[in-house]
Amino acid sequence: MTKALIPAQRHEKIQEFLALHKVVTTTDLCSLLHISEATVRRDLECLEKKGIIERTHGGAILSQRLRLEPQYNQRAQQHQEEKRLIGQAAAALVEPGDIIFVNSGTTTTEFIHHIREKTDITVITNNLNACHDLSEINFELIFLGGTFQPRSISVAGHITLENIRQINASKAFIGVDGLSLKYGCTVPSEPEVGVVRRMIERAQGPVTVLADYSKWGVVSNFEIATIDQIERLITDENFDPRAKSTLESRSIDVILAAEIR
């Protein structure tokens, strides 16, 4: 007969499992720890209160914290193929006549590069990386003014917000550093918060988040939008299927980039 574990031992094993797998179901934990669903729920509630995990429908994910904004070049080296496919899929949603907001980030830069052949659209962005390798663009590109942010190669601040306030866009395509059911869409940079919130406020049509699978469960310092403020998420095929189902139950259209060619 297996010896029953005390709560502290169970919590340690739950954390070890999540460190390896990132996500766990209640059924998994019942089998792993030989305990009832009621005990699992109590254990997960305790770990969530400590900020270690975030409970989801039918289980939990590891709550990963992103405190400091990584340098742009560092982020650009991560998940390159996933970002390329996400950018390509997002480009397919841009239609003639669109006026779109795009914020800073490596995934949104990929998106801008994939719409270079689009015509009859206007792109408004604080993402200065968008000017790289865009000598042959066919659309109107408007850079927002503002204070230079070296870590993200973008602009933000009072001037940026005033520029956005004067524009009514049809759509917004937003890159994030963290995506969480409880904590929403988050970023580590406070200046970017105001920019994205203002973009969402001034977008008359859908708000689409571009985020690869690694962003799910990550929580950064500042919330730019709640989950319920976004209409679509474009991600990659490695995105957790349970998370996809949960988001879809909240009326969010989750698009896997590989499905759009």
C-alpha positions as CSV (number, residue, x, y, z in Angstrom):
1,M,0.0,0.0,0.0
2,T,1.4,3.4,-1.0
3,K,2.1,5.7,1.9
4,A,0.0,8.8,1.9
5,L,1.9,12.0,1.3
6,I,1.5,15.1,3.5
7,P,0.4,18.3,1.8
8,A,4.0,19.7,1.6
9,Q,5.2,16.6,-0.2
10,R,2.2,16.7,-2.6
11,H,2.9,20.3,-3.4
12,E,6.5,19.6,-4.1
13,K,5.6,16.7,-6.5
14,I,3.0,18.9,-8.3
15,Q,5.7,21.6,-8.8
16,E,8.2,19.0,-10.1
17,F,5.6,17.7,-12.6
18,L,4.8,21.2,-13.8
19,A,8.4,22.2,-14.1
20,L,8.8,19.3,-16.5
21,H,5.4,19.4,-18.4
22,K,4.2,23.0,-17.8
23,V,0.6,21.8,-17.7
24,V,-1.2,19.2,-15.6
25,T,-4.8,17.9,-15.4
26,T,-6.7,17.0,-12.2
27,T,-6.9,13.4,-13.5
28,D,-3.1,13.3,-13.9
29,L,-2.6,14.4,-10.3
30,C,-5.2,12.0,-8.9
31,S,-3.2,9.2,-10.5
32,L,0.2,10.5,-9.7
33,L,-0.5,11.3,-6.0
34,H,-3.2,8.7,-5.3
35,I,-5.6,11.2,-3.9
36,S,-9.1,12.4,-4.6
37,E,-10.2,15.2,-6.9
38,A,-11.3,17.2,-3.8
39,T,-7.7,17.0,-2.4
40,V,-6.2,17.9,-5.7
41,R,-8.4,21.0,-5.8
42,R,-7.4,22.1,-2.3
43,D,-3.7,21.6,-3.2
44,L,-4.0,23.6,-6.4
45,E,-5.9,26.3,-4.6
46,C,-3.0,26.5,-2.0
47,L,-0.3,26.7,-4.8
48,E,-2.3,29.3,-6.7
49,K,-2.5,31.5,-3.6
50,K,1.3,31.4,-3.4
51,G,1.5,32.5,-7.0
52,I,3.2,29.2,-8.1
53,I,0.5,27.9,-10.4
54,E,-2.6,29.2,-12.2
55,R,-5.6,27.0,-12.2
56,T,-7.3,26.2,-15.5
57,H,-10.4,24.3,-16.4
58,G,-9.6,20.7,-15.4
59,G,-6.1,21.4,-14.1
60,A,-3.3,23.9,-13.8
61,I,-0.4,25.5,-15.5
62,L,2.9,26.7,-14.1
63,S,2.9,30.4,-13.4
64,Q,6.0,31.7,-15.1
65,R,7.1,35.2,-14.2
66,L,8.8,37.7,-16.6
67,R,10.0,40.6,-14.6
68,L,12.5,42.3,-16.9
69,E,12.1,43.0,-20.6
70,P,14.7,41.0,-22.6
71,Q,16.7,42.8,-25.2
72,Y,15.0,42.8,-28.6
73,N,17.9,40.8,-30.3
74,Q,17.6,38.2,-27.5
75,R,13.9,37.7,-28.0
76,A,14.3,37.6,-31.8
77,Q,16.4,34.4,-31.6
78,Q,13.6,32.5,-29.7
79,H,10.9,30.5,-31.5
80,Q,11.8,31.9,-34.9
81,E,9.8,29.5,-37.0
82,E,6.7,29.8,-34.8
83,K,6.8,33.6,-35.1
84,R,7.3,33.4,-38.9
85,L,4.2,31.2,-39.3
86,I,2.2,33.4,-36.9
87,G,3.1,36.5,-38.8
88,Q,2.2,34.8,-42.1
89,A,-1.2,33.7,-40.7
90,A,-2.0,37.1,-39.3
91,A,-1.2,38.7,-42.7
92,A,-4.0,36.6,-44.2
93,L,-6.5,38.5,-42.0
94,V,-5.6,41.9,-43.4
95,E,-8.0,43.2,-46.0
96,P,-8.0,46.0,-48.5
97,G,-9.0,49.3,-46.9
98,D,-7.8,48.2,-43.4
99,I,-6.2,50.7,-41.1
100,I,-4.4,48.7,-38.5
101,F,-2.5,49.3,-35.3
102,V,0.6,47.2,-34.6
103,N,2.6,47.4,-31.4
104,S,6.3,46.6,-30.8
105,G,7.7,43.1,-30.6
106,T,9.4,40.4,-32.5
107,T,6.3,38.5,-33.6
108,T,4.6,41.7,-34.7
109,T,7.7,42.6,-36.7
110,E,7.3,39.3,-38.5
111,F,3.7,40.2,-39.2
112,I,4.6,43.5,-40.8
113,H,7.2,41.8,-43.0
114,H,4.5,39.4,-44.3
115,I,2.2,42.2,-45.3
116,R,4.7,44.1,-47.4
117,E,3.0,43.2,-50.7
118,K,-0.5,44.3,-49.4
119,T,-2.0,47.3,-51.1
120,D,-4.6,49.8,-50.1
121,I,-3.9,49.4,-46.3
122,T,-2.4,51.7,-43.7
123,V,-0.2,50.4,-40.9
124,I,0.3,52.5,-37.8
125,T,3.0,51.4,-35.4
126,N,5.4,52.3,-32.6
127,N,7.6,49.4,-33.8
128,L,10.8,50.9,-35.2
129,N,12.0,47.5,-36.4
130,A,9.3,47.6,-39.0
131,C,11.5,49.9,-41.1
132,H,14.1,47.2,-41.6
133,D,14.1,45.6,-45.0
134,L,10.9,47.4,-46.1
135,S,12.2,49.4,-49.0
136,E,9.6,47.8,-51.4
137,I,6.4,48.0,-49.3
138,N,3.2,48.7,-51.1
139,F,1.2,50.0,-48.2
140,E,1.2,53.2,-46.3
141,L,3.3,53.0,-43.1
142,I,2.9,55.5,-40.4
143,F,5.4,55.6,-37.5
144,L,4.1,57.0,-34.3
145,G,6.3,59.7,-32.6
146,G,7.5,59.4,-29.0
147,T,10.3,58.6,-26.7
148,F,12.8,55.9,-27.8
149,Q,12.7,52.6,-25.9
150,P,16.0,50.9,-26.5
151,R,15.2,47.4,-25.1
152,S,12.2,47.0,-27.5
153,I,13.4,49.3,-30.4
154,S,10.2,51.2,-30.2
155,V,8.7,54.5,-29.1
156,A,6.2,55.2,-26.2
157,G,5.2,58.1,-24.0
158,H,2.9,61.1,-24.1
159,I,3.5,62.0,-27.7
160,T,2.8,58.4,-28.8
161,L,-0.5,58.4,-26.9
162,E,-1.6,61.7,-28.4
163,N,-0.8,60.4,-31.9
164,I,-2.9,57.3,-31.4
165,R,-5.8,59.3,-29.9
166,Q,-6.3,61.0,-33.3
167,I,-6.7,57.8,-35.2
168,N,-9.6,55.4,-35.7
169,A,-8.3,52.0,-36.8
170,S,-10.2,49.1,-38.2
171,K,-8.1,46.4,-36.5
172,A,-5.3,45.9,-34.0
173,F,-2.6,43.3,-34.0
174,I,-0.9,43.0,-30.6
175,G,2.2,41.2,-29.5
176,V,2.5,40.2,-25.8
177,D,5.1,38.8,-23.5
178,G,2.6,36.8,-21.3
179,L,-0.8,35.3,-21.8
180,S,-2.8,34.0,-18.8
181,L,-6.5,33.3,-18.2
182,K,-6.3,35.0,-14.8
183,Y,-3.9,37.8,-15.5
184,G,-4.7,38.5,-19.1
185,C,-2.2,39.9,-21.6
186,T,0.9,41.3,-20.0
187,V,4.2,43.0,-20.8
188,P,7.3,43.9,-18.7
189,S,7.5,47.5,-19.9
190,E,5.3,50.1,-18.3
191,P,5.6,52.6,-21.3
192,E,4.2,49.9,-23.7
193,V,1.1,49.5,-21.5
194,G,-0.4,52.9,-22.4
195,V,0.4,52.4,-26.1
196,V,-1.4,49.1,-26.4
197,R,-4.3,50.1,-24.2
198,R,-4.8,53.2,-26.4
199,M,-4.6,51.1,-29.6
200,I,-7.2,48.7,-28.3
201,E,-9.4,51.7,-27.3
202,R,-9.2,53.2,-30.8
203,A,-9.6,50.0,-32.8
204,Q,-13.2,49.8,-34.0
205,G,-12.7,46.2,-35.2
206,P,-11.2,43.0,-33.8
207,V,-8.2,42.9,-31.5
208,T,-5.9,40.0,-32.5
209,V,-3.1,38.8,-30.2
210,L,0.0,37.2,-31.8
211,A,1.7,34.9,-29.4
212,D,3.6,31.6,-29.7
213,Y,3.0,28.7,-27.4
214,S,5.7,29.7,-24.9
215,K,3.7,32.8,-23.9
216,W,0.9,30.8,-22.3
217,G,1.1,30.8,-18.5
218,V,3.7,33.6,-18.5
219,V,2.8,36.6,-16.3
220,S,4.7,39.8,-16.6
221,N,4.5,43.1,-14.7
222,F,1.8,45.0,-16.4
223,E,-1.6,44.1,-17.9
224,I,-2.4,45.6,-21.2
225,A,-5.7,43.7,-21.8
226,T,-7.9,41.2,-20.1
227,I,-8.6,38.0,-21.9
228,D,-12.1,39.2,-22.6
229,Q,-10.8,42.2,-24.5
230,I,-9.4,40.2,-27.3
231,E,-11.3,38.6,-30.1
232,R,-8.6,36.4,-31.7
233,L,-5.4,34.7,-30.8
234,I,-3.0,33.5,-33.5
235,T,-0.5,30.9,-32.1
236,D,1.3,27.8,-33.2
237,E,0.5,24.1,-33.2
238,N,2.4,23.6,-29.9
239,F,-0.1,25.7,-28.0
240,D,-1.7,23.7,-25.2
241,P,-5.0,22.1,-26.5
242,R,-6.7,22.5,-23.2
243,A,-5.9,26.2,-23.1
244,K,-7.2,26.4,-26.7
245,S,-10.5,24.9,-25.6
246,T,-10.7,27.1,-22.5
247,L,-10.2,30.3,-24.5
248,E,-12.7,29.2,-27.2
249,S,-15.2,28.7,-24.4
250,R,-14.7,32.4,-23.7
251,S,-15.6,33.3,-27.3
252,I,-12.0,33.8,-28.4
253,D,-11.2,32.5,-31.9
254,V,-7.9,30.6,-31.5
255,I,-6.2,30.2,-34.8
256,L,-3.3,27.8,-35.3
257,A,-0.9,29.3,-37.8
258,A,0.0,26.1,-39.5
259,E,-3.7,25.7,-40.6
260,I,-3.5,28.9,-42.7
261,R,-1.4,28.9,-45.8
